[in-house]
Structure formats: structure tokens, C-alpha cells
Amino acid sequence: MTIDLNKGLENFSRPPSSAVIERLSGLMADFDRAEREGLFVPLPEAEPESSSDSSRVRAIRNRLANLGYLDKDSESPDLDEELREAVRSFQREAGLTVDGWVGSGETWPALQELVNFETPLNLSFWLQEGRPDAALRRAVALRLFVLGLFDRKPTSSGEDLSEGLAQFGTVWNVLEFGKSDSPAGFNAEWIGRLFDQDGLVRRLAAVSPVPSSKMV
């Protein structure tokens, strides 16, 4: 897809930097890269018969690694103590019951909300008095990484994401994706936009293609 980077530039007192323009032009490539490199493991098609189901364990391990609760995704189907401790860490940061397992109750849906790009986000649960909890901060870092607006997957809940969120706001405004009532940051408006993956794809698809000679 060719993106018209000139569209919306008149809204700015001065053009975005060349670094921001590069981010914009590479946005769709970042989507493709994430899919191509298998950043996210597909969901099991059906509920497992037991907690030892290998597809479910691999999916849990992959999601926890992408959020930084594991150093890496070993792709092991084994339910080991390292995985259980990662689950407990996630449960603590997400404000869930800490039992060391992702069953059919609250933990699996919560993990899905943060990592699966096709699952809607319940902002009222993840924002406490308007502020994101630790698990959500990791998920924001992961989203920014996939979009090419943060240089790595999350390693902790204390990442400084202000620059990445500001760049996401610039992308949104340059491409005229919608009116903004607040600066890009950790608020319901911008987190909701960041997690509306279908909405982002629809908006990108609607951008009119232009000849390459008009690209900034």
C-alpha cells in the first residue's frame, strides 16, 4: 500500500521530522513483518480437554514472552515452574487471582485481551481511576513495537513509552484518522485507538494512493 504522507500535513505548523516520515511509510511493512515472523501464535481452535494441552500451553508461553514475563519463547509444550511463575507475575500485575495457571476463568480472557489483536479491550477493567495498570503498560509497549513505534518488545512494566505514544499520535493526525480531544498518552481515548487494530487497518486501507513522486 502507498500512503499519501502529504494528507493532513497542513494541520501542523511545521512538517514532521524525517524519522517520523520513515515510521509512517513503514507502518504497513511492520504489520506484515509481525505476521510473517510469527510474533503471535494462533489461538487453539477449541478448548483443551486438560491443562496439559500442548497447543494451549504454547499459546500461553508465547503471549507471556511477548509481554516480557518470560525472557524468550522456548515454544515448549511443558508446564514448568518458569511458566507458572510467569503466569503468577502476570496475574499480580493484572490484579487477578494468583494461582499460577491460565484456566478457563479470568486469567485466559485477560491475557487474550492484551495480546490477541482480534480481541476487544475492556478499558474499564484495565484503567484504574483513569490510569493503566502494570499489565496494560506492557501491552501498550507491545502494540507500539509491532507498529514500529518502539524499538523492542516489553521487558518490564516500567518502560518509558511517552515518545512512542507521541509518534502514534503524530501518525494518527498526519493521516487524519480522526479528531483528538487530548494529547496522545496513557488515557482511554488513545489506548482505545491503539488497541482498535481493525479500526487502524480500515483507516489505512482508506488512505488514497498517490504516485511515488508525491511522497514526502
Accessible surface in RSA format (square Angstrom, percent):
REM  Atomic radii and reference values for relative SASA: ProtOr
REM  Chains: A
REM  Algorithm: Lee & Richards
REM  Probe-radius: 1.40
REM  Slices: 20
REM RES _ NUM      All-atoms   Total-Side   Main-Chain    Non-polar    All polar
REM                ABS   REL    ABS   REL    ABS   REL    ABS   REL    ABS   REL
RES MET A   1   124.56  64.5  40.94  27.1  83.62 199.1  56.94  48.4  67.62  89.6
RES THR A   2    53.95  38.4  46.67  47.3   7.29  17.4  13.90  18.7  40.05  60.6
RES ILE A   3     4.98   2.8   3.45   2.6   1.53   3.7   3.45   2.5   1.53   4.2
RES ASP A   4    22.99  16.1  22.99  22.9   0.00   0.0   0.07   0.2  22.92  22.9
RES LEU A   5     1.02   0.6   1.02   0.7   0.00   0.0   1.02   0.7   0.00   0.0
RES ASN A   6    62.10  42.8  56.19  54.3   5.91  14.2  26.65  64.1  35.46  34.3
RES LYS A   7    81.92  40.0  73.35  45.0   8.57  20.4  45.23  40.7  36.69  39.1
RES GLY A   8     0.02   0.0   0.00   N/A   0.02   0.0   0.00   0.0   0.02   0.0
RES LEU A   9    30.06  16.7  24.24  17.3   5.82  14.6  24.45  17.2   5.61  15.1
RES GLU A  10   134.37  77.1  96.76  73.2  37.60  89.5  69.19 133.8  65.18  53.2
RES ASN A  11    96.92  66.8  59.33  57.3  37.60  90.5  24.68  59.4  72.25  69.8
RES PHE A  12    64.62  32.3  47.34  29.3  17.29  45.0  50.65  30.7  13.98  40.0
RES SER A  13   126.62 107.0  74.56  99.5  52.06 119.9  60.07 127.9  66.55  93.2
RES ARG A  14   181.76  76.3 174.29  88.8   7.48  17.8  61.36  83.9 120.41  73.0
RES PRO A  15    95.91  69.9  87.24  79.5   8.67  31.5  88.33  72.9   7.58  47.1
RES PRO A  16    22.34  16.3   2.11   1.9  20.22  73.5  13.65  11.3   8.68  54.0
RES SER A  17    61.68  52.1  47.30  63.1  14.38  33.1  51.80 110.3   9.88  13.8
RES SER A  18    87.00  73.5  74.63  99.6  12.37  28.5  46.58  99.2  40.42  56.6
RES ALA A  19    61.02  56.1  56.89  87.8   4.12   9.4  59.44  83.7   1.57   4.2
RES VAL A  20    22.28  14.7  22.28  20.2   0.00   0.0  22.28  19.4   0.00   0.0
RES ILE A  21    16.26   9.3  16.26  12.1   0.00   0.0  16.26  11.7   0.00   0.0
RES GLU A  22   120.81  69.4 111.97  84.7   8.85  21.1  40.73  78.8  80.08  65.4
RES ARG A  23    89.02  37.4  83.68  42.7   5.34  12.7  16.49  22.5  72.53  44.0
RES LEU A  24     0.03   0.0   0.00   0.0   0.03   0.1   0.03   0.0   0.00   0.0
RES SER A  25    61.30  51.8  34.48  46.0  26.82  61.8  20.62  43.9  40.67  57.0
RES GLY A  26    22.38  27.6   0.00   N/A  22.38  27.6  21.98  60.3   0.39   0.9
RES LEU A  27     7.94   4.4   7.94   5.7   0.00   0.0   7.94   5.6   0.00   0.0
RES MET A  28    41.13  21.3  41.12  27.2   0.01   0.0  41.12  35.0   0.01   0.0
RES ALA A  29    60.65  55.8  51.58  79.6   9.07  20.6  56.59  79.7   4.06  10.8
RES ASP A  30    28.08  19.7  28.03  27.9   0.05   0.1   0.05   0.1  28.03  28.0
RES PHE A  31    29.87  14.9  24.33  15.1   5.54  14.4  24.72  15.0   5.14  14.7
RES ASP A  32    73.92  51.8  70.98  70.6   2.94   7.0  15.22  35.8  58.70  58.5
RES ARG A  33    57.41  24.1  57.41  29.3   0.00   0.0  36.72  50.2  20.70  12.5
RES ALA A  34     7.10   6.5   5.82   9.0   1.28   2.9   6.26   8.8   0.84   2.2
RES GLU A  35   147.40  84.6 123.71  93.6  23.69  56.4  54.46 105.3  92.95  75.9
RES ARG A  36   172.60  72.5 137.30  70.0  35.30  84.0  77.57 106.0  95.03  57.6
RES GLU A  37   115.66  66.4  81.02  61.3  34.63  82.5  37.90  73.3  77.76  63.5
RES GLY A  38    43.63  53.8   0.00   N/A  43.63  53.8  29.16  80.0  14.47  32.4
RES LEU A  39    22.18  12.4  17.24  12.3   4.94  12.4  21.76  15.3   0.42   1.1
RES PHE A  40    50.59  25.3  34.55  21.4  16.03  41.7  34.55  20.9  16.03  45.9
RES VAL A  41    48.05  31.6  44.53  40.3   3.52   8.5  46.13  40.1   1.92   5.2
RES PRO A  42   114.44  83.4  96.03  87.5  18.42  66.9 107.97  89.1   6.47  40.2
RES LEU A  43    73.05  40.7  56.81  40.6  16.24  40.8  56.81  39.9  16.24  43.7
RES PRO A  44    29.12  21.2   5.41   4.9  23.71  86.2  14.19  11.7  14.93  92.8
RES GLU A  45   184.49 105.9 140.74 106.5  43.75 104.2  61.45 118.9 123.05 100.5
RES ALA A  46    76.82  70.6  58.86  90.8  17.97  40.9  68.32  96.2   8.50  22.5
RES GLU A  47   116.18  66.7  94.44  71.4  21.75  51.8  61.17 118.3  55.02  44.9
RES PRO A  48    31.75  23.1   9.23   8.4  22.52  81.9  15.19  12.5  16.55 102.9
RES GLU A  49   184.20 105.8 143.16 108.3  41.04  97.7  64.77 125.3 119.43  97.5
RES SER A  50    61.44  51.9  49.51  66.1  11.94  27.5  48.63 103.6  12.81  17.9
RES SER A  51    55.19  46.6  44.60  59.5  10.59  24.4  19.07  40.6  36.12  50.6
RES SER A  52    81.65  69.0  65.47  87.4  16.18  37.3  45.50  96.9  36.15  50.6
RES ASP A  53    43.19  30.3  34.17  34.0   9.01  21.3  10.75  25.3  32.44  32.3
RES SER A  54    50.86  43.0  47.10  62.9   3.76   8.7  18.20  38.8  32.66  45.8
RES SER A  55    53.13  44.9  45.37  60.5   7.77  17.9  42.14  89.7  10.99  15.4
RES ARG A  56    10.36   4.3  10.36   5.3   0.00   0.0   0.58   0.8   9.78   5.9
RES VAL A  57     0.24   0.2   0.24   0.2   0.00   0.0   0.24   0.2   0.00   0.0
RES ARG A  58    94.15  39.5  93.13  47.5   1.02   2.4  28.75  39.3  65.40  39.6
RES ALA A  59     0.00   0.0   0.00   0.0   0.00   0.0   0.00   0.0   0.00   0.0
RES ILE A  60     0.00   0.0   0.00   0.0   0.00   0.0   0.00   0.0   0.00   0.0
RES ARG A  61     2.53   1.1   2.53   1.3   0.00   0.0   0.13   0.2   2.40   1.5
RES ASN A  62     8.32   5.7   8.28   8.0   0.04   0.1   0.04   0.1   8.28   8.0
RES ARG A  63     4.88   2.1   4.88   2.5   0.00   0.0   0.00   0.0   4.88   3.0
RES LEU A  64     0.08   0.0   0.08   0.1   0.00   0.0   0.08   0.1   0.00   0.0
RES ALA A  65     7.32   6.7   1.26   1.9   6.05  13.8   1.26   1.8   6.05  16.0
RES ASN A  66     2.43   1.7   2.43   2.3   0.00   0.0   0.00   0.0   2.43   2.3
RES LEU A  67     0.00   0.0   0.00   0.0   0.00   0.0   0.00   0.0   0.00   0.0
RES GLY A  68    17.81  22.0   0.00   N/A  17.81  22.0   3.96  10.9  13.85  31.0
RES TYR A  69    24.85  11.6   1.49   0.9  23.36  60.8   5.38   4.0  19.47  24.0
RES LEU A  70    11.09   6.2   4.52   3.2   6.56  16.5   7.99   5.6   3.09   8.3
RES ASP A  71   151.46 106.1 113.33 112.8  38.13  90.2  36.04  84.8 115.42 115.1
RES LYS A  72   157.57  76.9 144.95  88.9  12.61  30.0  94.06  84.7  63.50  67.6
RES ASP A  73    42.83  30.0  20.54  20.4  22.29  52.7  15.25  35.9  27.58  27.5
RES SER A  74    62.57  52.9  33.19  44.3  29.38  67.7  37.80  80.5  24.77  34.7
RES GLU A  75   116.35  66.8 110.63  83.7   5.72  13.6  26.58  51.4  89.77  73.3
RES SER A  76    27.08  22.9  22.68  30.3   4.40  10.1  22.11  47.1   4.97   7.0
RES PRO A  77    49.53  36.1  42.78  39.0   6.75  24.5  42.78  35.3   6.75  42.0
RES ASP A  78    91.37  64.0  87.59  87.2   3.78   8.9  23.43  55.2  67.94  67.8
RES LEU A  79    49.17  27.4  20.66  14.8  28.51  71.7  20.74  14.6  28.43  76.5
RES ASP A  80    54.80  38.4  46.45  46.2   8.36  19.8  35.65  83.9  19.16  19.1
RES GLU A  81   107.48  61.7  99.92  75.6   7.56  18.0  68.23 132.0  39.25  32.0
RES GLU A  82   103.95  59.7  91.55  69.3  12.40  29.5  41.48  80.2  62.46  51.0
RES LEU A  83     0.00   0.0   0.00   0.0   0.00   0.0   0.00   0.0   0.00   0.0
RES ARG A  84    78.87  33.1  78.87  40.2   0.00   0.0  13.00  17.8  65.87  39.9
RES GLU A  85    73.26  42.1  73.26  55.4   0.00   0.0  44.60  86.3  28.66  23.4
RES ALA A  86     3.52   3.2   0.56   0.9   2.97   6.8   3.03   4.3   0.49   1.3
RES VAL A  87     0.00   0.0   0.00   0.0   0.00   0.0   0.00   0.0   0.00   0.0
RES ARG A  88    55.88  23.5  55.88  28.5   0.00   0.0  20.78  28.4  35.10  21.3
RES SER A  89    31.15  26.3  29.95  40.0   1.19   2.8  15.55  33.1  15.60  21.9
RES PHE A  90     0.12   0.1   0.12   0.1   0.00   0.0   0.12   0.1   0.00   0.0
RES GLN A  91     0.12   0.1   0.12   0.1   0.00   0.0   0.00   0.0   0.12   0.1
RES ARG A  92   127.44  53.5 104.66  53.4  22.77  54.2  57.84  79.1  69.59  42.2
RES GLU A  93    47.05  27.0  35.23  26.7  11.82  28.1  20.84  40.3  26.21  21.4
RES ALA A  94     3.69   3.4   0.00   0.0   3.69   8.4   0.13   0.2   3.56   9.4
RES GLY A  95    67.66  83.4   0.00   N/A  67.66  83.4  36.78 100.9  30.88  69.2
RES LEU A  96    16.78   9.3   4.23   3.0  12.55  31.5   7.50   5.3   9.28  25.0
RES THR A  97    92.48  65.8  80.82  81.9  11.66  27.8  59.37  79.8  33.10  50.0
RES VAL A  98    66.46  43.7  37.88  34.3  28.58  68.9  37.88  32.9  28.58  77.5
RES ASP A  99    93.08  65.2  63.18  62.9  29.90  70.7  35.88  84.4  57.20  57.0
RES GLY A 100     0.12   0.2   0.00   N/A   0.12   0.2   0.12   0.3   0.00   0.0
RES TRP A 101    47.22  19.0  45.23  21.9   2.00   4.7  38.37  20.5   8.85  14.4
RES VAL A 102     0.48   0.3   0.12   0.1   0.36   0.9   0.12   0.1   0.36   1.0
RES GLY A 103    23.14  28.5   0.00   N/A  23.14  28.5  19.24  52.8   3.90   8.7
RES SER A 104   100.48  84.9  68.12  90.9  32.35  74.5  33.40  71.1  67.08  94.0
RES GLY A 105    48.69  60.0   0.00   N/A  48.69  60.0  41.48 113.8   7.21  16.1
RES GLU A 106    84.76  48.7  69.40  52.5  15.37  36.6  45.00  87.0  39.76  32.5
RES THR A 107     6.72   4.8   5.67   5.7   1.05   2.5   1.53   2.1   5.19   7.8
RES TRP A 108    25.99  10.4  25.99  12.6   0.00   0.0  13.67   7.3  12.33  20.0
RES PRO A 109    62.99  45.9  58.60  53.4   4.39  16.0  62.48  51.6   0.51   3.2
RES ALA A 110     6.89   6.3   3.92   6.1   2.97   6.8   6.31   8.9   0.58   1.5
RES LEU A 111     0.00   0.0   0.00   0.0   0.00   0.0   0.00   0.0   0.00   0.0
RES GLN A 112    13.74   7.7  13.74  10.0   0.00   0.0   9.80  20.9   3.94   3.0
RES GLU A 113    31.59  18.1  31.58  23.9   0.01   0.0   4.06   7.8  27.54  22.5
RES LEU A 114     0.08   0.0   0.00   0.0   0.08   0.2   0.00   0.0   0.08   0.2
RES VAL A 115     0.20   0.1   0.19   0.2   0.01   0.0   0.19   0.2   0.01   0.0
RES ASN A 116    22.90  15.8  20.65  20.0   2.25   5.4   2.25   5.4  20.65  20.0
RES PHE A 117    35.90  18.0  26.90  16.7   9.00  23.4  27.04  16.4   8.86  25.4
RES GLU A 118   145.58  83.6 119.10  90.1  26.48  63.0  38.04  73.6 107.55  87.8
RES THR A 119    36.80  26.2  30.26  30.7   6.54  15.6  23.84  32.0  12.96  19.6
RES PRO A 120   114.58  83.5  98.94  90.2  15.64  56.9 109.14  90.1   5.44  33.8
RES LEU A 121    30.07  16.7   4.05   2.9  26.03  65.4   4.66   3.3  25.41  68.4
RES ASN A 122    73.05  50.4  64.66  62.5   8.39  20.2  21.12  50.8  51.93  50.2
RES LEU A 123    42.38  23.6  38.72  27.7   3.66   9.2  38.83  27.3   3.55   9.6
RES SER A 124    97.82  82.7  66.09  88.2  31.73  73.1  58.71 125.0  39.11  54.8
RES PHE A 125    77.20  38.6  70.27  43.5   6.93  18.0  76.94  46.6   0.26   0.8
RES TRP A 126     0.58   0.2   0.58   0.3   0.00   0.0   0.47   0.2   0.11   0.2
RES LEU A 127    20.37  11.3  10.96   7.8   9.41  23.7  10.96   7.7   9.41  25.3
RES GLN A 128   101.69  56.9  97.22  71.1   4.47  10.6  41.88  89.1  59.82  45.4
RES GLU A 129   178.32 102.4 134.27 101.6  44.05 104.9  64.99 125.7 113.32  92.5
RES GLY A 130    47.69  58.8   0.00   N/A  47.69  58.8  30.84  84.6  16.84  37.7
RES ARG A 131   180.86  75.9 179.72  91.6   1.13   2.7  55.40  75.7 125.46  76.0
RES PRO A 132    21.22  15.5   8.09   7.4  13.13  47.7   8.09   6.7  13.13  81.6
RES ASP A 133    27.50  19.3  18.66  18.6   8.85  20.9  24.32  57.2   3.19   3.2
RES ALA A 134    30.09  27.7  23.54  36.3   6.55  14.9  24.89  35.1   5.20  13.8
RES ALA A 135     0.02   0.0   0.00   0.0   0.02   0.0   0.02   0.0   0.00   0.0
RES LEU A 136     0.00   0.0   0.00   0.0   0.00   0.0   0.00   0.0   0.00   0.0
RES ARG A 137    64.36  27.0  63.29  32.3   1.07   2.6  18.89  25.8  45.47  27.6
RES ARG A 138    20.77   8.7  20.41  10.4   0.36   0.9   0.36   0.5  20.41  12.4
RES ALA A 139     0.03   0.0   0.00   0.0   0.03   0.1   0.00   0.0   0.03   0.1
RES VAL A 140     0.00   0.0   0.00   0.0   0.00   0.0   0.00   0.0   0.00   0.0
RES ALA A 141     0.00   0.0   0.00   0.0   0.00   0.0   0.00   0.0   0.00   0.0
RES LEU A 142     0.09   0.0   0.09   0.1   0.00   0.0   0.09   0.1   0.00   0.0
RES ARG A 143     2.22   0.9   1.96   1.0   0.26   0.6   1.20   1.6   1.02   0.6
RES LEU A 144     0.00   0.0   0.00   0.0   0.00   0.0   0.00   0.0   0.00   0.0
RES PHE A 145    37.60  18.8  36.67  22.7   0.93   2.4  36.67  22.2   0.93   2.7
RES VAL A 146     1.72   1.1   1.72   1.6   0.00   0.0   1.72   1.5   0.00   0.0
RES LEU A 147     4.22   2.3   3.49   2.5   0.72   1.8   3.49   2.5   0.72   1.9
RES GLY A 148    10.90  13.4   0.00   N/A  10.90  13.4  10.73  29.5   0.17   0.4
RES LEU A 149     5.49   3.1   0.93   0.7   4.55  11.4   0.93   0.7   4.55  12.2
RES PHE A 150    25.38  12.7  18.10  11.2   7.28  18.9  21.01  12.7   4.36  12.5
RES ASP A 151   111.29  78.0  77.01  76.6  34.29  81.1  45.46 107.0  65.83  65.7
RES ARG A 152   104.90  44.0 102.58  52.3   2.32   5.5  48.35  66.1  56.55  34.3
RES LYS A 153    72.75  35.5  67.32  41.3   5.43  12.9  37.74  34.0  35.01  37.3
RES PRO A 154     3.82   2.8   0.00   0.0   3.82  13.9   0.00   0.0   3.82  23.7
RES THR A 155    93.36  66.4  73.90  74.9  19.46  46.4  60.17  80.8  33.19  50.2
RES SER A 156    47.32  40.0  47.03  62.8   0.29   0.7  33.91  72.2  13.41  18.8
RES SER A 157    27.40  23.2  23.56  31.4   3.83   8.8   1.45   3.1  25.95  36.4
RES GLY A 158    64.00  78.9   0.00   N/A  64.00  78.9  33.73  92.6  30.27  67.8
RES GLU A 159    13.23   7.6   8.38   6.3   4.84  11.5   6.86  13.3   6.36   5.2
RES ASP A 160   112.25  78.6  90.73  90.3  21.51  50.9  43.62 102.7  68.63  68.4
RES LEU A 161     2.09   1.2   0.47   0.3   1.62   4.1   0.58   0.4   1.50   4.0
RES SER A 162    72.35  61.1  61.31  81.8  11.04  25.4  49.60 105.6  22.75  31.9
RES GLU A 163   123.50  70.9 117.48  88.9   6.02  14.3  48.63  94.1  74.87  61.1
RES GLY A 164     2.94   3.6   0.00   N/A   2.94   3.6   0.37   1.0   2.57   5.8
RES LEU A 165     2.53   1.4   2.53   1.8   0.00   0.0   2.53   1.8   0.00   0.0
RES ALA A 166    54.16  49.8  47.50  73.3   6.66  15.1  50.54  71.2   3.62   9.6
RES GLN A 167    24.87  13.9  24.35  17.8   0.52   1.2   9.87  21.0  15.00  11.4
RES PHE A 168     4.40   2.2   4.40   2.7   0.00   0.0   4.40   2.7   0.00   0.0
RES GLY A 169     3.35   4.1   0.00   N/A   3.35   4.1   3.35   9.2   0.00   0.0
RES THR A 170    30.33  21.6  27.64  28.0   2.69   6.4   5.74   7.7  24.59  37.2
RES VAL A 171     4.14   2.7   4.14   3.7   0.00   0.0   4.14   3.6   0.00   0.0
RES TRP A 172     6.01   2.4   5.69   2.8   0.32   0.7   6.01   3.2   0.00   0.0
RES ASN A 173    50.19  34.6  47.20  45.6   2.99   7.2  11.43  27.5  38.77  37.5
RES VAL A 174     0.00   0.0   0.00   0.0   0.00   0.0   0.00   0.0   0.00   0.0
RES LEU A 175     3.49   1.9   0.20   0.1   3.29   8.3   0.28   0.2   3.22   8.7
RES GLU A 176    80.23  46.1  51.86  39.2  28.37  67.5  23.37  45.2  56.87  46.4
RES PHE A 177    15.70   7.9   5.04   3.1  10.66  27.7   7.71   4.7   7.98  22.9
RES GLY A 178    35.64  43.9   0.00   N/A  35.64  43.9  28.73  78.8   6.91  15.5
RES LYS A 179   188.96  92.2 174.76 107.2  14.20  33.8 119.89 107.9  69.07  73.6
RES SER A 180    45.08  38.1  12.76  17.0  32.32  74.4  12.76  27.2  32.32  45.3
RES ASP A 181   138.13  96.8 101.31 100.8  36.81  87.0  34.09  80.2 104.03 103.8
RES SER A 182    36.58  30.9  27.64  36.9   8.94  20.6  32.86  70.0   3.72   5.2
RES PRO A 183   117.97  86.0 103.93  94.7  14.04  51.0 114.84  94.8   3.13  19.4
RES ALA A 184    28.10  25.8   4.32   6.7  23.79  54.1   4.32   6.1  23.79  63.0
RES GLY A 185    16.13  19.9   0.00   N/A  16.13  19.9  16.13  44.3   0.00   0.0
RES PHE A 186    51.83  25.9  31.98  19.8  19.85  51.7  32.34  19.6  19.49  55.8
RES ASN A 187    42.50  29.3  41.94  40.5   0.56   1.4  31.02  74.7  11.48  11.1
RES ALA A 188    51.98  47.8  44.95  69.4   7.02  16.0  45.17  63.6   6.81  18.0
RES GLU A 189    49.89  28.6  32.75  24.8  17.14  40.8  39.92  77.2   9.97   8.1
RES TRP A 190     2.22   0.9   2.06   1.0   0.17   0.4   2.06   1.1   0.17   0.3
RES ILE A 191     0.00   0.0   0.00   0.0   0.00   0.0   0.00   0.0   0.00   0.0
RES GLY A 192    24.23  29.9   0.00   N/A  24.23  29.9  18.24  50.0   6.00  13.4
RES ARG A 193    37.34  15.7  33.64  17.2   3.70   8.8  15.15  20.7  22.19  13.4
RES LEU A 194     0.05   0.0   0.00   0.0   0.05   0.1   0.00   0.0   0.05   0.1
RES PHE A 195    12.45   6.2   2.96   1.8   9.49  24.7   3.26   2.0   9.19  26.3
RES ASP A 196    58.63  41.1  52.34  52.1   6.30  14.9  21.31  50.1  37.33  37.2
RES GLN A 197    13.30   7.4  11.05   8.1   2.25   5.4  10.53  22.4   2.77   2.1
RES ASP A 198    86.72  60.7  83.00  82.6   3.72   8.8  16.41  38.6  70.32  70.1
RES GLY A 199     0.12   0.2   0.00   N/A   0.12   0.2   0.08   0.2   0.04   0.1
RES LEU A 200     7.54   4.2   7.17   5.1   0.37   0.9   7.17   5.0   0.37   1.0
RES VAL A 201    67.47  44.4  67.12  60.8   0.35   0.9  67.12  58.3   0.35   1.0
RES ARG A 202   153.56  64.5 144.31  73.6   9.25  22.0  74.91 102.4  78.64  47.7
RES ARG A 203    80.95  34.0  75.48  38.5   5.47  13.0  22.06  30.1  58.89  35.7
RES LEU A 204     0.79   0.4   0.79   0.6   0.00   0.0   0.79   0.6   0.00   0.0
RES ALA A 205    67.38  62.0  42.28  65.2  25.10  57.1  42.67  60.1  24.71  65.5
RES ALA A 206    78.00  71.7  48.79  75.3  29.22  66.5  59.96  84.4  18.04  47.8
RES VAL A 207     9.50   6.3   3.57   3.2   5.93  14.3   4.30   3.7   5.20  14.1
RES SER A 208    62.27  52.6  59.21  79.0   3.06   7.0  29.63  63.1  32.64  45.7
RES PRO A 209   105.86  77.2  87.98  80.2  17.88  65.0  88.49  73.1  17.37 107.9
RES VAL A 210    27.28  18.0  17.86  16.2   9.42  22.7  21.38  18.6   5.90  16.0
RES PRO A 211    83.58  60.9  70.77  64.5  12.81  46.6  82.80  68.4   0.79   4.9
RES SER A 212    95.44  80.6  78.69 105.0  16.75  38.6  43.57  92.8  51.87  72.7
RES SER A 213   103.73  87.7  63.05  84.2  40.67  93.7  59.12 125.9  44.61  62.5
RES LYS A 214   125.59  61.3 115.08  70.6  10.51  25.0  68.92  62.0  56.67  60.4
RES MET A 215    58.63  30.4  38.68  25.6  19.94  47.5  38.81  33.0  19.82  26.3
RES VAL A 216    87.71  57.7  41.60  37.7  46.11 111.1  68.74  59.7  18.96  51.4
END  Absolute sums over single chains surface
CHAIN  1 A    10957.7       8498.7       2458.9       5778.7       5179.0
END  Absolute sums over all chains
TOTAL         10957.7       8498.7       2458.9       5778.7       5179.0
